Amino acid sequence: MATAAGQAGIEKSLSAAATSRLPARLLALVPFGVVLVGSAIELVLADRKYGLFTGGFGQSRAVDSVGELAQFAAGYGLAQAVVALAGWLLAVRLARSRPPWTAAYLFALINGVGFCLLLAAQYQLHSYFSDTVNFALLSKLGGGSLADALLFAASEIGIALAGLGALLLCAWAVWRLALRILPVGMPRPRRPRTVTQLALVGMFLVAAQGIFAIRSDAAFGLDRTLAWSALTAMLNRATDFDRDGYGLFAVQRDTAPFDGSRHPLALDIPGNRIDEDGYGGDLVPVPLAAPIGPQVFTGNRPHVVVVVMESMRGDVLGKRINGKPAAPNLERLAEEGSIASPAYSHVGFTTESLKSLFTGQLVPQPGAPSLFRDLKASGYRIGVFSGQPEDFGDISETVGMRESADVYVDAELLREKRAFDFAAKGSLLVDESHLLAAFDRTLGTEDWQATPHFAYFNFQTAHFPYHHRDVAPRLIEEPIARGAIGADRAKDVQATYWNAVAHADAWLGEVVARLKAAGVWDDTILIVTGDHGEDLFEDGFLGHGHVINHRQYGTVLVANRPGMLPPGPIGLADYRAILSAAINGDASPAPTVPPFLHIGPLSAPTAIGMAGRDGVLTSLRLDTGEACLVERGECAPYGALEGAGRDRVEALIARWGSERWREHRRTRVD
């Protein structure tokens, strides 16, 4: 009897073991399947976004040769394996007191779902910006405040959080289902042996050093991937022995790891026979534009009106949507007056652009000479009517706007009139109708014949998301909603943007009408410009300030007086000298240097650029060494350039070094 019972127990145990063997084998394949699926998704996205293997404009470093593919495969496979090892060790540790299958479940969450979430966040961000975006650039969107930049994107963040909540609910449901259907007698997974772990990490370190040393296209391609870039970033920080921000595991390797004065983007000191930054050799300074000092205007002083139209692209003149002009009033003004095209923002962001526009400097400091301070010292009555908060990003403080204005009306004052519900400074936008109403109540009631007046208008409607409730359907019937904006709706986004420009242009016509009705049109200098341009998914990007090209950095300057403006290209920093000459009745000064452009701070930019005549535009990414002759759509590694292309990039590097050196000397004196 006992023997029969024992035999039955043994048979039952063997049956349970057999029953659990198949699920155990299947669960053992989970880590491999998770890594393979995640890798496939990432590589497909990377090629579609960056042309990682197939190339395309802006990608001269496609991984396309046999040797490069072998290096990429080795580096990518080892990086994925190291991250998978870390995830598996964590999952096994967390699953110690739980059912045996828990390790595979947690690995799927950590290395599978988590990896895909990171991919989604990265590529959603890059659909609006580019891979040059970092925290410093994001804060520029918030006028220097990262918190304001995040508040500006609050609706997109809310959607992401809702999706994350749904995902957590699904994970909980899968957990409950697994508890019910998976056997409890499965064998418990074990950690890989220590020697295996050390061997894998060692192989990755050797491969990383070798790939960076070869500096082929594989190194640049691997930097587009999550696991490789995360691991090498940690290693790069750990090997930054001289604490200059650069280590031994990066495309921008520190060739002098124990000398803090020599590293990528180091200040290149002219005349010391040392190439501190690795670009252009020892710096030979080039001539720069001399900033003009404080101005006082006397005699028969004209009225001055400046209208800045947010995000107005350089191709606005002649633009037609459904057969209708996008900016008929601006076109009429250009026909009767003068035009400088192209005009360029130096940085591609509103705050820094306005500072340059009013001070005539690339990097103005608070208290710098400015148009506001000039006109205040010259006895002008000054009015500010802005659809954005002008204290945002310290614009007002830097250029003396609030301290100089007799009438100061901006979006902060009119926040109850804001077009959107968001109340963060980065999100405040007030329609042009409210600005003209404020003008009519204040400066518009005064006697302009008795005293010279200066009015500054900032029209914000063409800012992202390109539509609000006060915008009339002037060019299109149905604008795209903010939540629907995406690369797949590029045509709708572009039409909505141009409709917003048409709305702002209609209010420009109202400004002109008021000046004419007051009888001061002939005694007024009116200039109209943008603060920067805007990409509308033409190359997959939306926005401004993150890719140096004509659309994002280019705008246009129009004046109501014939012959007042020099031919393009000009930069926003040239405007103050041009206006000062016009107020004095002098001939317009021709810019002495071409417009210089940069992404990020002047001292450590991600990319630099310089514009020339006939649409010539040269750019250089300092993090990758990729140089582009933008108007030709040609890019190549800096070291591979020859002839005229090489000369263009060397001139750009010399200009950047000279601007940095002057700024360094100025700040030391201050």
Buried (B, 14 or more C-beta within 10 A) or exposed (E): EEEEEEEEEEEEEEEBBEEBBEBBEEBEEBBEEBBEEBBEBBBEBBBEBBBBBEBBEBBBBBBBEEEBBEBBEBBBBBBBBBBBBBBBBBBBEBBEEEBBBBBBBBBBBBBBBBBBBBBBEBBBBBBBBBBBBEEBBBBBBBBBBBEBBBBBBBBBEEEBEEEEEEBEEEBEEEBEEBEEEBBEEBEBBEEEEEEEBEEBBEBBBEBBBEBBEEBBBBBBBBBBBBBBBBBBBEBBBEBBEBEBBBBBBBBBBBEBBEBBEBBBBBBBBEEEEBBBBBBBBBBEBEEBBEBBEEBEBEEEBBBBBBBBBBBBBBBBBEBEBEEBBBBBBBBBBBEEBBBBBBBBBBBBBBBBBBBBBBBBBBBBEEEBBBBBBBBBBBEBBBBBBBBBBBBBBBBBBBBBBBEBBBBBBBBBBBEEBBBBEBEBBBBBBBBBBBBBBBBEEBBBEBEBEEEBBBBBBBBBBBBBBBBBEBBEEBBBEEBBEBEEBBEEBBEBBBBBBBBBBBBBBBBBBBBBEBBEEBEBBEBBBBBBBBBBBBBBBEBBBBBBBBBBBBBBBBBBBBBBBEEBBBEBBBBBBBBBBBBBBBBBEEEBBEBEBBBBBBBBBBBBBBBBBBBBEEBBBBBBBBBBBBBBBBBEEEBBBBEEBEEEBBEBBBBBBBBBBBBBBBBBEEEEEE
